[in-house]
């Protein structure tokens, strides 16, 4: 039943995308690209979730982000360590917003050191060649997957002002359709 529900979901999303499209004629020209992307998606999903290598890789990525979260919490405790809360209380500012600030600073440093642009350029280039999607769109999809939606906008902040409304909508939809590796 789960497979049937998933197939219906994919068909429904494709139908909504078709009817919301600005240029429906262009979709027919891109059917091969869409098919390639679906095949790639299934291959990545299979390797990630059904092979020892993929599971180990995902566990390693998860451990790296867990370590970064511990470092963020250590910094928060260093600065705000004396603040006391009720037992079992969760404070949004300390548990969510400050780690986002930490990751934003880390992204800024990696961007300044040209590490993120290097990864974005070459992985985005490869996705662009395989799927035919625009190069910046390919790069951005990698960034939202690697670092998450809020901080991925920092990587394209210079290009956002020059984007058309249609292209900006594509980036917004890319953001809402990805899950960060840290998650």
Phi, psi and omega in degrees: 000324181297321180294318179297317178299320179295318179296317178298320178298316179296315179298318179296317179295318177296321178294316178298317179297320179297312183287337178271356184290145177282325185228088185291334179295326181294334180299320179298326179286341184254009182299324178295316179298318179296317177298317178299317180296320178296316179298314177301318180299316180293322178296313180297318179297317180296311181297320183290325189250347186236001179241154179298318179300312182297317180295319178295319178297313179296322178295320177297317177296317179299317179296322179297316179289326176296319177297317178297321178295322177297319179295320178297316179295325177297318177294320178295317178294326178296317183280317187244025188300335184273356182281131181252142178233165174298149179297131180085357180285146177237123182255118184304318182302314184280325187270340183236306187291315181294320173299326176296320177298317178301311181294325177297317177295318179297318178297318178300319179294313179296327176291316179297321179282000178066022177281311179296315177301325178296312179296314180301315184299310188279322176290319176298321178299315180297316178296321178300316181291324182284317189255340182081008177284155179304151186294315179294323177297319178296316179297317182294321179297324176294318182293320179294328177288320183285314191241353177096164187296309186298319184273343179294330178298331179297331183285341180240018186303326180288330182274341186300317183296333182268358184281146172285164180299321180294317181290320178298322177299321177300318179293321178295319178292324176299318180297318183283346183258007180243160175237130182294149178301329180295330179287000000 
